[in-house]
């Protein structure tokens, strides 16, 4: 059955490919991003484009939810995909950048989730899909703030899953491994920006080189692989066990939205 889906971070990478995959199986998709101009191709494919800034513009997310409810009458699925990776030694990263990392990756996710929950509770159905990372399971040098945000997504999702189960609302966590996207470029550049010239420069330079090599060739997954996983994410067999799709993007007998 066709669903009404809202997805953030839809202007590139995993978000863009997920919109295409959702449209391909007949869903109504509202694609949100800060830069609508980068989503013109998605409009041609049938997506409804929305200006959506989950961090600095609360009005944009309120307007987005209200618009969807006015036009579609319901919201069946929220995909929290917006996020980025900022790297650098804990000592080097400015507090304002650390806060921004949390604002984008966790507080923005929470803001939008809170706005769609009243509708989903009334419907007695819905699905929240939080795009986390394998970085939500372990840390690495120079990624302390990024990994902290993804650990936070994991904990928030676990708690939310139990809270929402009585209302028929699923919470699914997607944990991609390395993926071809703008994420790697941003993480690489921020690492050298914050720690490339100070006391951590030797380790930062080495890690940046490793990151660069690790995001080339056939090692990273294509964003379309993660997109298919999101579309086919199934309800967990144990209703009190949070649904997780791990780094291999593999699962059995998937049940689509």
ABEGO torsion letter per residue (X at the ends): XBBBBBBBGAABEAAAAAAAAAAAAGBBBBBBBABAAAAAAAAAAGBBBBBBBAAABAAAAAAAAAAAAAAAGBBABBBBABEBBBBEBAAABBAAAAAAAAAAAAAAAAAAAAAAAAAAAAAGBEBBBBBBBAAAABBBBGAAAAAAAAAAAAAAAAAAAAAAAAAGBBBBBBBBBBBBBAAAAAAAAAAAAAAAABAAAAAAAAAAAAAAAAABEAABBBAAAAAAAAAABBBBABAABBBBBBAAGBBBGBBBX
